[in-house]
Amino acid sequence: MIITLLASTWAAETPKDSYINNPESAWVLEPRYELGILLPVYNQIQLGKDGTNFSYVEDAGQDNLFAYQRLQLDFRYKGRHSFIFMKQPLDLKTTRQTEQELTIDYAVFPQGTPVEYRFGFDYYRASYLFDLSAKSNVELSIGCSLQIRNATYDFTSLNGEIQNTVRDIGPVPLLKVRGRWDLEKTWWEFEADGAYAPIKYLNGDVSDVVGALLDTSIKGGFYLNRGLDTFISLRYVGGGAEGTDSDPDPNKDGFVANWVHFGALSIGFLIR
């Protein structure tokens, strides 16, 4: 009861002296930026049906921390409708000598070959949310997202004699939920985008491909001045895809299997 009364008293309304927003406007822009560290917990890949089942974490030097950032723009309309545009850069480059023979599609890297690995998986996402809560200090939103993946897998021997690359761009439809609770000096937020589906039933392809994704976070924020907030975010990103491309590159069979589990800890800023 006491918590309910406090929550109904304090609301994250647009401040009258906001840096960018007019409190009288029906539209509110909320830019966000996060900066922190990324930890690859699991990153397994196989390229080609006869390719090596390969661990980036154990065999390619991803057992380390990497720089992490995320950029996001929220457009809110009358407090209930949210249109969100997000960019997530992810480009991990490592170098390590192969401990055993490594087969990537048609390329064979003998044991002891120094190899430069690039795991690039930038993605871009557009989302819509509708807030089911009528309270100004509580958000409980549901909606959907469309994500565009921009995947790049590079395997290159340091002498440049052996090389294999895979490029893949494609849409990923997702479901989205977000909850937020505003208190007197702090706020808490939960957010998740996710899907699990055999892709061929969604995009009409004849390829036997299964994909999954879960991108979820918990944030704790603090109100500063003039609508500027700071927050701490703990994020999990996991999922992947497995199947055979119906139109592979020459000399390749098109089989790809990649499953990941990443964690990220960041500090962020937003303007209300």
C-alpha positions as CSV (number, residue, x, y, z in Angstrom):
1,M,0.0,0.0,0.0
2,I,2.8,2.4,0.9
3,I,4.7,1.6,-2.3
4,T,1.6,2.1,-4.3
5,L,1.0,5.5,-2.8
6,L,4.6,6.6,-3.4
7,A,4.5,5.3,-7.0
8,S,1.3,7.3,-7.7
9,T,2.9,10.4,-6.3
10,W,6.1,10.5,-8.3
11,A,6.0,10.4,-12.1
12,A,8.7,10.8,-14.7
13,E,7.0,13.7,-16.5
14,T,8.8,15.9,-19.0
15,P,10.6,18.6,-17.0
16,K,9.6,22.2,-17.8
17,D,13.3,23.0,-18.3
18,S,14.1,19.9,-20.4
19,Y,17.1,20.2,-22.7
20,I,15.2,19.1,-25.8
21,N,11.4,18.6,-25.1
22,N,8.5,20.9,-24.7
23,P,6.3,19.6,-21.9
24,E,3.2,20.9,-23.7
25,S,3.9,18.9,-26.9
26,A,2.2,15.6,-27.7
27,W,5.5,14.2,-29.0
28,V,8.5,13.6,-26.8
29,L,11.9,12.6,-28.0
30,E,14.1,10.4,-25.7
31,P,17.6,9.8,-27.0
32,R,19.7,7.1,-25.2
33,Y,23.3,6.1,-25.2
34,E,25.0,3.2,-23.4
35,L,28.7,2.6,-23.0
36,G,30.3,-0.4,-21.2
37,I,31.8,-3.9,-21.5
38,L,30.7,-7.0,-23.4
39,L,31.5,-10.6,-22.3
40,P,31.1,-13.4,-24.8
41,V,30.1,-16.4,-22.7
42,Y,29.4,-18.8,-25.6
43,N,29.9,-18.4,-29.3
44,Q,29.9,-21.6,-31.4
45,I,30.0,-21.6,-35.2
46,Q,30.1,-24.1,-38.0
47,L,30.4,-23.1,-41.7
48,G,29.8,-25.9,-44.1
49,K,28.4,-29.4,-43.4
50,D,32.0,-30.8,-43.2
51,G,33.3,-27.7,-41.4
52,T,34.8,-27.6,-37.9
53,N,32.4,-27.0,-35.0
54,F,34.4,-24.0,-33.7
55,S,34.3,-22.0,-30.5
56,Y,35.3,-18.3,-30.8
57,V,35.6,-18.2,-27.0
58,E,37.8,-21.2,-26.5
59,D,39.7,-21.3,-29.8
60,A,39.7,-17.7,-31.2
61,G,40.6,-15.6,-28.2
62,Q,37.1,-14.2,-27.3
63,D,37.6,-15.2,-23.7
64,N,38.0,-11.5,-22.9
65,L,36.1,-8.2,-22.3
66,F,35.2,-6.0,-25.3
67,A,34.0,-2.4,-25.6
68,Y,30.3,-2.1,-25.9
69,Q,27.9,0.7,-27.0
70,R,24.3,1.1,-28.0
71,L,22.4,4.0,-29.5
72,Q,18.6,4.4,-29.3
73,L,15.9,7.0,-30.1
74,D,12.5,6.8,-28.5
75,F,9.6,8.9,-30.0
76,R,6.6,8.9,-27.6
77,Y,3.2,10.1,-28.6
78,K,0.7,11.2,-25.9
79,G,2.5,9.0,-23.4
80,R,1.0,5.7,-24.7
81,H,2.6,5.1,-28.2
82,S,6.4,4.6,-28.6
83,F,8.3,4.4,-31.8
84,I,11.9,3.2,-31.2
85,F,14.9,3.1,-33.5
86,M,18.1,1.4,-32.2
87,K,21.6,0.6,-33.5
88,Q,23.7,-2.1,-31.9
89,P,27.4,-2.2,-33.2
90,L,29.1,-5.5,-32.6
91,D,32.5,-6.2,-34.2
92,L,34.9,-8.5,-32.4
93,K,38.4,-9.0,-33.8
94,T,40.9,-11.4,-32.4
95,T,44.1,-13.2,-33.4
96,R,45.2,-16.7,-32.4
97,Q,47.1,-19.7,-33.6
98,T,45.0,-22.7,-34.5
99,E,45.4,-25.6,-32.0
100,Q,44.2,-28.2,-34.6
101,E,43.2,-28.3,-38.2
102,L,40.4,-25.8,-38.9
103,T,37.9,-26.2,-41.8
104,I,35.7,-23.3,-42.6
105,D,33.6,-24.0,-45.7
106,Y,36.2,-24.8,-48.4
107,A,39.2,-23.2,-46.6
108,V,41.5,-25.5,-44.5
109,F,43.8,-23.9,-41.9
110,P,46.5,-26.3,-40.8
111,Q,47.3,-26.8,-37.2
112,G,49.6,-24.0,-35.9
113,T,48.4,-21.4,-38.4
114,P,48.1,-17.8,-37.0
115,V,44.6,-16.6,-37.9
116,E,42.8,-13.3,-37.6
117,Y,39.2,-13.8,-36.7
118,R,36.4,-11.3,-37.2
119,F,32.9,-11.8,-35.8
120,G,30.8,-8.9,-36.9
121,F,27.1,-8.9,-36.0
122,D,25.8,-5.3,-36.1
123,Y,22.1,-5.0,-36.0
124,Y,19.5,-2.3,-36.5
125,R,16.0,-2.4,-35.0
126,A,12.7,-0.5,-35.4
127,S,10.0,-1.1,-32.8
128,Y,6.5,0.0,-31.8
129,L,5.1,-0.3,-28.3
130,F,1.7,0.5,-26.8
131,D,1.4,1.2,-23.1
132,L,-1.4,-0.7,-21.4
133,S,-1.0,1.2,-18.1
134,A,-3.1,4.3,-17.6
135,K,-0.8,5.5,-14.8
136,S,1.8,8.2,-15.8
137,N,4.4,6.6,-13.5
138,V,4.0,3.0,-14.6
139,E,4.6,1.6,-18.1
140,L,3.6,-1.8,-19.2
141,S,4.0,-1.9,-23.0
142,I,3.7,-4.6,-25.6
143,G,4.5,-4.5,-29.3
144,C,6.7,-5.7,-32.0
145,S,10.1,-5.1,-33.7
146,L,11.8,-5.6,-37.0
147,Q,15.5,-6.2,-36.8
148,I,18.0,-6.1,-39.6
149,R,21.1,-8.2,-39.1
150,N,24.4,-7.4,-40.7
151,A,26.6,-10.5,-40.2
152,T,30.2,-10.8,-41.2
153,Y,32.4,-13.8,-40.4
154,D,36.0,-13.5,-41.5
155,F,38.8,-16.1,-41.2
156,T,42.2,-15.0,-42.5
157,S,45.6,-16.4,-42.1
158,L,48.1,-13.7,-41.1
159,N,50.2,-14.4,-44.3
160,G,47.0,-13.8,-46.3
161,E,47.2,-17.1,-48.2
162,I,44.1,-18.7,-46.7
163,Q,40.9,-16.8,-46.3
164,N,37.1,-17.4,-46.0
165,T,34.4,-14.9,-45.5
166,V,30.6,-15.0,-45.0
167,R,28.3,-12.0,-45.4
168,D,24.6,-12.1,-44.5
169,I,21.9,-9.4,-44.3
170,G,18.4,-10.3,-43.4
171,P,15.2,-9.2,-41.5
172,V,14.2,-10.7,-38.2
173,P,10.7,-10.1,-36.8
174,L,10.4,-10.0,-33.0
175,L,7.9,-9.5,-30.2
176,K,8.7,-6.8,-27.7
177,V,7.7,-5.9,-24.1
178,R,8.8,-3.1,-21.8
179,G,8.0,-2.2,-18.2
180,R,9.0,0.8,-16.2
181,W,8.4,2.1,-12.6
182,D,9.1,5.7,-11.7
183,L,9.8,6.6,-8.1
184,E,10.8,9.9,-6.4
185,K,14.5,9.8,-7.3
186,T,15.0,6.6,-9.2
187,W,13.4,4.5,-11.9
188,W,13.5,0.8,-12.9
189,E,13.0,-0.7,-16.3
190,F,12.7,-4.1,-17.9
191,E,12.9,-4.6,-21.7
192,A,12.9,-7.7,-23.9
193,D,12.8,-8.4,-27.7
194,G,12.6,-12.1,-28.7
195,A,11.5,-14.7,-31.2
196,Y,11.9,-18.4,-31.9
197,A,10.7,-19.8,-35.3
198,P,11.6,-21.9,-38.3
199,I,12.6,-19.0,-40.6
200,K,11.3,-20.6,-43.7
201,Y,7.7,-20.3,-42.5
202,L,8.2,-16.6,-42.0
203,N,10.1,-15.6,-45.1
204,G,8.7,-18.2,-47.6
205,D,12.1,-19.7,-48.2
206,V,12.6,-23.4,-48.9
207,S,15.7,-23.5,-46.8
208,D,15.5,-25.6,-43.6
209,V,16.6,-22.9,-41.2
210,V,15.7,-22.4,-37.5
211,G,16.5,-19.1,-35.7
212,A,16.1,-17.6,-32.3
213,L,16.9,-14.4,-30.5
214,L,16.5,-12.9,-27.0
215,D,17.7,-9.4,-26.2
216,T,16.7,-8.5,-22.7
217,S,17.9,-6.0,-20.1
218,I,17.3,-4.6,-16.6
219,K,18.1,-1.0,-15.9
220,G,18.2,1.2,-12.8
221,G,18.1,5.0,-13.3
222,F,18.6,8.2,-11.5
223,Y,17.1,11.6,-12.2
224,L,19.6,14.4,-12.7
225,N,18.7,18.0,-14.0
226,R,16.7,19.3,-16.9
227,G,15.4,15.9,-18.0
228,L,18.9,14.3,-18.1
229,D,18.9,10.8,-16.5
230,T,21.7,8.3,-16.0
231,F,21.3,4.6,-15.6
232,I,23.1,1.3,-15.2
233,S,22.1,-1.6,-17.5
234,L,22.7,-5.3,-17.3
235,R,21.9,-7.0,-20.6
236,Y,21.8,-10.6,-22.0
237,V,21.8,-11.3,-25.8
238,G,21.5,-14.8,-27.0
239,G,20.3,-16.9,-29.9
240,G,21.4,-17.8,-33.4
241,A,20.5,-19.8,-36.5
242,E,21.1,-23.2,-38.0
243,G,20.3,-24.4,-41.5
244,T,21.3,-24.4,-45.2
245,D,21.0,-21.5,-47.6
246,S,19.1,-22.4,-50.7
247,D,21.4,-20.0,-52.8
248,P,24.9,-20.4,-51.4
249,D,28.1,-18.8,-52.7
250,P,30.1,-20.7,-55.3
251,N,32.0,-23.8,-53.9
252,K,30.0,-23.7,-50.7
253,D,27.2,-25.9,-49.5
254,G,25.4,-23.0,-47.6
255,F,25.3,-24.7,-44.2
256,V,25.6,-22.3,-41.3
257,A,25.2,-22.9,-37.5
258,N,25.9,-20.1,-35.1
259,W,24.7,-19.9,-31.5
260,V,25.8,-17.2,-29.0
261,H,25.3,-16.1,-25.3
262,F,26.6,-12.6,-24.6
263,G,26.4,-10.5,-21.4
264,A,26.9,-6.7,-21.2
265,L,27.2,-4.2,-18.4
266,S,26.9,-0.5,-19.2
267,I,26.3,3.0,-18.0
268,G,23.9,5.1,-20.0
269,F,22.3,8.5,-20.4
270,L,18.9,9.6,-21.7
271,I,17.1,12.9,-22.0
272,R,13.4,13.2,-21.2
